[in-house]
């Protein structure tokens, strides 16, 4: 479990992380979302003791991470897949980590096999693709078989097969009772992977709740309707208490289910050429709720 309490980090007059409080629990995948520059990476580095908080605290299973002399046995992390010595082989890189944390060298071959790099174990990392480096970074995180895992943008450079594999890996790790905390800007992947979300903007907490609860904060679920008789159908729908908006020749209806809209159209002989239920979207909710937290929005002249 990761517990963050009033965590704050300032650099001079700039507040990178602003009194964050949230808990990342075991047994589920928690997504960590926020616009670029929102403080996600700084927060992860404070969890790992790489940055010192200005105030507040962060603990892993009840203790600061820096209190644990064999860190990889307690927390595995992928922060920057490019932060490795390109002249080493993958096996040599992991062997150094293993020795420093008193992890059996047999574990090196196990994790290389698990991430699909067994065949490239003796190749120099400098010749690896970005996707291979991501897999190596994940291998390093898994090396100590830790109960807590942190990943910062783990899908960068992965092909579709790799993305599918990582998605399954995170699910399996959570099912084993581990704490899995994943920072990502890919909303579609969070929809497929995360159970819980922590969302921040300009260093401050926006939400800490289930994915479904957060998605429901966005535009209300509705129904998209196409008809050549928009004015007549709009009047019927308004009479039923629905809210109706028109855009690009289509009606967006909230407050009335698709079945009832179809019944009204049939009763009044209004032809429909489209009737589609629109569910709440994580991406819509994220864009709406973080709109004021984007550092450089499109069209910004700064």
MITOR-232151 format. One record per residue (C-alpha): residue in three letters; y, x, z. Coordinates in steps of 0.5 Angstrom, whole numbers, padded with zeros to 4 digits. Each point is the difference from the previous one (the first is absolute). Last residue first. Example, Ala and Ser with C-alpha at 12.3 -4.5 7.8 and 13.67 -1.06 7.14 Angstrom:
<pts>
<"SER" <-0002 0027 0014>> <"ALA" <-0007 -0002 0002>> 
</pts>
This chain:
<pts>
<"UNK" <0064 0005 -0049>> <"UNK" <0000 -0005 -0006>> <"UNK" <-0006 -0004 0003>> <"UNK" <-0002 -0004 -0006>> <"UNK" <-0007 0001 0002>> <"UNK" <0000 0000 0008>> <"UNK" <0001 0007 0003>> <"UNK" <-0002 0000 0008>> <"UNK" <-0004 -0007 0000>> <"UNK" <0001 -0003 0006>> <"UNK" <0004 -0006 -0001>> <"UNK" <-0006 -0002 -0005>> <"UNK" <-0005 0001 0005>> <"UNK" <-0002 -0007 0001>> <"UNK" <0001 -0003 -0007>> <"UNK" <-0004 0006 -0003>> <"UNK" <-0006 0000 0005>> <"UNK" <-0001 -0008 0000>> <"UNK" <0000 0000 -0008>> <"UNK" <-0005 0006 0000>> <"UNK" <-0004 -0003 0005>> <"UNK" <0000 -0006 -0004>> <"UNK" <-0001 -0008 0003>> <"UNK" <-0004 -0004 -0005>> <"UNK" <0002 -0003 -0007>> <"UNK" <-0004 -0006 -0001>> <"UNK" <0000 -0001 -0008>> <"UNK" <0001 -0007 -0004>> <"UNK" <0002 0002 -0007>> <"UNK" <0000 -0005 -0007>> <"UNK" <0001 -0006 0004>> <"UNK" <0002 -0007 -0004>> <"UNK" <0003 -0005 0005>> <"UNK" <-0004 -0007 -0001>> <"UNK" <0003 -0002 0007>> <"UNK" <-0006 -0001 0004>> <"UNK" <-0003 0006 -0004>> <"UNK" <0006 0004 0002>> <"UNK" <0000 -0002 0007>> <"UNK" <-0007 0002 0001>> <"UNK" <0001 0007 -0003>> <"UNK" <0006 0001 0005>> <"UNK" <-0005 -0003 0006>> <"UNK" <-0005 0005 -0002>> <"UNK" <0004 0006 -0001>> <"UNK" <0003 -0001 0008>> <"UNK" <0007 -0002 0001>> <"UNK" <0005 0004 0005>> <"UNK" <0002 0005 -0006>> <"UNK" <0000 -0001 -0007>> <"UNK" <0002 0005 -0005>> <"UNK" <0002 -0003 -0007>> <"UNK" <-0001 0004 -0006>> <"UNK" <0005 0000 -0006>> <"UNK" <0002 0007 0002>> <"UNK" <0002 -0002 0007>> <"UNK" <0001 -0007 0003>> <"UNK" <-0001 -0001 0007>> <"UNK" <-0003 -0006 0004>> <"UNK" <0000 -0002 0007>> <"UNK" <-0005 -0005 0002>> <"UNK" <0002 -0007 0004>> <"UNK" <-0004 -0004 -0005>> <"UNK" <0006 -0003 -0003>> <"UNK" <0002 0007 -0002>> <"UNK" <-0007 0001 -0003>> <"UNK" <0001 -0007 -0005>> <"UNK" <0007 0003 -0001>> <"UNK" <-0002 0007 -0002>> <"UNK" <-0006 -0004 -0005>> <"UNK" <0005 -0004 -0004>> <"UNK" <0005 0006 -0001>> <"UNK" <-0006 0005 -0002>> <"UNK" <-0003 -0004 -0005>> <"UNK" <-0003 0005 -0005>> <"UNK" <-0004 0002 0007>> <"UNK" <-0002 0007 0003>> <"UNK" <-0001 0000 0007>> <"UNK" <0000 0006 0005>> <"UNK" <-0003 -0002 0007>> <"UNK" <0003 0003 0007>> <"UNK" <-0001 0005 0005>> <"UNK" <0006 0001 0004>> <"UNK" <0004 0006 -0002>> <"UNK" <-0002 0006 0005>> <"UNK" <-0001 -0001 0007>> <"UNK" <-0007 -0002 -0002>> <"UNK" <-0002 0007 -0002>> <"UNK" <0001 0003 0007>> <"UNK" <-0004 -0005 0003>> <"UNK" <-0006 0001 -0005>> <"UNK" <0001 0008 0001>> <"UNK" <-0001 -0001 0008>> <"UNK" <0006 0002 0004>> <"UNK" <0005 0006 0002>> <"UNK" <0007 -0002 -0004>> <"UNK" <0007 0003 -0001>> <"UNK" <0000 0006 0004>> <"UNK" <0005 0005 -0001>> <"UNK" <0001 0006 -0003>> <"UNK" <0004 -0002 -0006>> <"UNK" <-0005 -0005 -0001>> <"UNK" <-0007 -0001 0003>> <"UNK" <-0006 -0004 -0001>> <"UNK" <-0007 0000 0004>> <"UNK" <-0005 -0004 -0003>> <"UNK" <-0007 -0002 0002>> <"UNK" <-0007 -0001 -0004>> <"UNK" <0002 0004 -0005>> <"UNK" <-0004 0002 -0007>> <"UNK" <0000 -0005 -0005>> <"UNK" <0007 -0002 0001>> <"UNK" <0002 0007 0002>> <"UNK" <-0002 0002 -0007>> <"UNK" <0004 -0005 -0003>> <"UNK" <0006 0002 0004>> <"UNK" <0000 0007 -0002>> <"UNK" <0005 0004 0004>> <"UNK" <-0005 0003 0005>> <"UNK" <-0001 0002 0007>> <"UNK" <-0007 -0001 0002>> <"UNK" <-0002 0000 0008>> <"UNK" <-0007 -0001 0001>> <"UNK" <-0003 0000 0008>> <"UNK" <-0007 0000 0000>> <"UNK" <-0005 -0005 0002>> <"UNK" <-0005 0001 -0005>> <"UNK" <0002 -0006 -0004>> <"UNK" <0007 0004 -0001>> <"UNK" <-0003 0006 -0003>> <"UNK" <-0004 -0004 -0005>> <"UNK" <0006 -0004 -0002>> <"UNK" <0004 0007 -0001>> <"UNK" <-0006 0002 -0004>> <"UNK" <-0001 -0006 -0004>> <"UNK" <0008 0000 -0002>> <"UNK" <-0001 0008 -0002>> <"UNK" <-0006 -0001 -0004>> <"UNK" <0004 -0006 -0004>> <"UNK" <0006 0005 -0001>> <"UNK" <-0004 0006 -0002>> <"UNK" <-0004 -0005 -0006>> <"UNK" <0007 -0002 -0002>> <"UNK" <0003 0007 -0001>> <"UNK" <0003 0004 0006>> <"UNK" <0006 0003 -0001>> <"UNK" <0004 -0002 0007>> <"UNK" <-0005 -0005 0003>> <"UNK" <0001 0003 0007>> <"UNK" <0007 -0001 0001>> <"UNK" <0000 0002 0007>> <"UNK" <-0006 0000 0004>> <"UNK" <-0002 0000 0007>> <"UNK" <-0007 -0001 0003>> <"UNK" <-0002 -0001 0008>> <"UNK" <-0007 0000 0002>> <"UNK" <-0001 0007 -0003>> <"UNK" <-0006 0003 -0003>> <"UNK" <0003 0007 0000>> <"UNK" <0000 0001 -0008>> <"UNK" <0002 -0007 -0002>> <"UNK" <0008 0002 0000>> <"UNK" <-0002 0006 -0004>> <"UNK" <-0005 -0004 -0005>> <"UNK" <0006 -0005 -0001>> <"UNK" <0004 0006 -0002>> <"UNK" <-0005 0003 -0005>> <"UNK" <0000 -0007 -0003>> <"UNK" <0007 0000 -0001>> <"UNK" <0000 0007 -0003>> <"UNK" <-0005 -0003 -0005>> <"UNK" <0004 -0005 -0002>> <"UNK" <0006 0005 -0001>> <"UNK" <-0004 0004 -0004>> <"UNK" <-0004 0006 0002>> <"UNK" <0001 0007 -0003>> <"UNK" <0005 0003 0006>> <"UNK" <-0006 -0003 0005>> <"UNK" <-0005 0006 -0002>> <"UNK" <-0007 -0002 -0002>> <"UNK" <-0005 0001 0005>> <"UNK" <-0001 -0008 0002>> <"UNK" <0001 -0003 -0007>> <"UNK" <-0007 -0003 0000>> <"UNK" <0001 -0002 0007>> <"UNK" <0006 -0003 -0001>> <"UNK" <-0002 -0008 0000>> <"UNK" <0004 -0002 0006>> <"UNK" <-0007 0000 0004>> <"UNK" <-0003 0006 -0003>> <"UNK" <0006 0004 0002>> <"UNK" <0000 -0003 0007>> <"UNK" <-0008 0002 0001>> <"UNK" <0001 0007 -0002>> <"UNK" <0006 0001 0005>> <"UNK" <-0004 -0003 0005>> <"UNK" <-0005 0005 0000>> <"UNK" <0005 0005 0002>> <"UNK" <0000 -0003 0007>> <"UNK" <0007 -0002 0003>> <"UNK" <0003 0005 0005>> <"UNK" <0007 -0003 -0002>> <"UNK" <0002 0007 -0003>> <"UNK" <-0007 0001 -0003>> <"UNK" <0000 -0006 -0004>> <"UNK" <0007 0000 -0002>> <"UNK" <-0001 0007 -0003>> <"UNK" <-0007 -0003 -0003>> <"UNK" <0004 -0005 -0004>> <"UNK" <0004 0005 -0004>> <"UNK" <-0006 0004 -0001>> <"UNK" <-0004 -0006 -0003>> <"UNK" <0006 -0002 -0004>> <"UNK" <0001 0007 -0003>> <"UNK" <0006 0004 0002>> <"UNK" <0006 0002 -0005>> <"UNK" <0003 -0006 0000>> <"UNK" <0002 0000 0008>> <"UNK" <0001 -0007 0002>> <"UNK" <0006 -0005 0001>> <"UNK" <-0001 -0004 -0007>> <"UNK" <-0004 -0005 0003>> <"UNK" <0006 -0002 0005>> <"UNK" <-0001 -0004 0006>> <"UNK" <-0008 -0001 0001>> <"UNK" <-0002 -0001 0007>> <"UNK" <-0006 0001 0005>> <"UNK" <0001 -0002 0007>> <"UNK" <-0004 0002 0006>> <"UNK" <-0005 0005 -0002>> <"UNK" <0005 0003 -0005>> <"UNK" <0005 0001 0006>> <"UNK" <-0005 0005 0004>> <"UNK" <0006 0002 0005>> <"UNK" <0002 -0007 0002>> <"UNK" <0006 -0001 0003>> <"UNK" <0004 0001 -0006>> <"UNK" <-0003 -0007 -0002>> <"UNK" <0004 -0003 0006>> <"UNK" <-0005 -0004 0004>> <"UNK" <-0002 -0007 0001>> <"UNK" <-0005 -0001 -0006>> <"UNK" <0006 0003 -0004>> <"UNK" <0006 0000 0003>> <"UNK" <0007 -0001 -0003>> <"UNK" <0007 0001 0005>> <"UNK" <0007 -0002 0000>> <"UNK" <0006 0005 -0001>> <"UNK" <0002 0005 -0005>> <"UNK" <-0007 0001 -0002>> <"UNK" <-0003 0006 -0002>> <"UNK" <-0003 0001 -0007>> <"UNK" <-0007 0003 -0001>> <"UNK" <-0002 -0003 0006>> <"UNK" <-0005 -0004 -0004>> <"UNK" <0003 -0007 0001>> <"UNK" <0006 0003 -0001>> <"UNK" <-0002 0002 -0007>> <"UNK" <-0002 -0007 -0001>> <"UNK" <0007 -0003 0002>> <"UNK" <0004 0005 -0005>> <"UNK" <-0005 -0002 -0005>> <"UNK" <0002 -0007 0001>> <"UNK" <0007 0001 0001>> <"UNK" <0003 -0005 -0005>> <"UNK" <0002 0005 -0005>> <"UNK" <-0004 -0003 -0006>> <"UNK" <-0001 -0008 0002>> <"UNK" <-0005 -0002 0006>> <"UNK" <-0007 -0001 0001>> <"UNK" <-0005 0003 0005>> <"UNK" <-0007 -0004 -0002>> <"UNK" <-0005 -0001 0006>> <"UNK" <-0007 0000 -0001>> <"UNK" <-0004 -0003 0005>> <"UNK" <-0005 0002 0006>> <"UNK" <0005 0004 0004>> <"UNK" <0007 -0003 0002>> <"UNK" <0007 0003 -0003>> <"UNK" <0005 -0002 0005>> <"UNK" <0007 -0001 -0001>> <"UNK" <0007 0002 0003>> <"UNK" <0005 0004 -0005>> <"UNK" <0007 0002 0004>> <"UNK" <0003 0002 -0007>> <"UNK" <-0003 0005 -0004>> <"UNK" <0004 0004 -0005>> <"UNK" <0007 0000 0004>> <"UNK" <0005 0004 -0003>> <"UNK" <0006 0003 0004>> <"UNK" <-0004 0006 0001>> <"UNK" <-0007 -0001 -0002>> <"UNK" <-0002 -0005 0005>> <"UNK" <-0007 -0003 0001>> <"UNK" <-0002 -0006 0005>> <"UNK" <-0007 -0003 0002>> <"UNK" <0002 -0006 0005>> <"UNK" <-0008 0000 0001>> <"UNK" <-0005 0002 -0005>> <"UNK" <-0007 -0001 0002>> <"UNK" <-0006 0002 -0005>> <"UNK" <-0007 -0002 0002>> 
</pts>
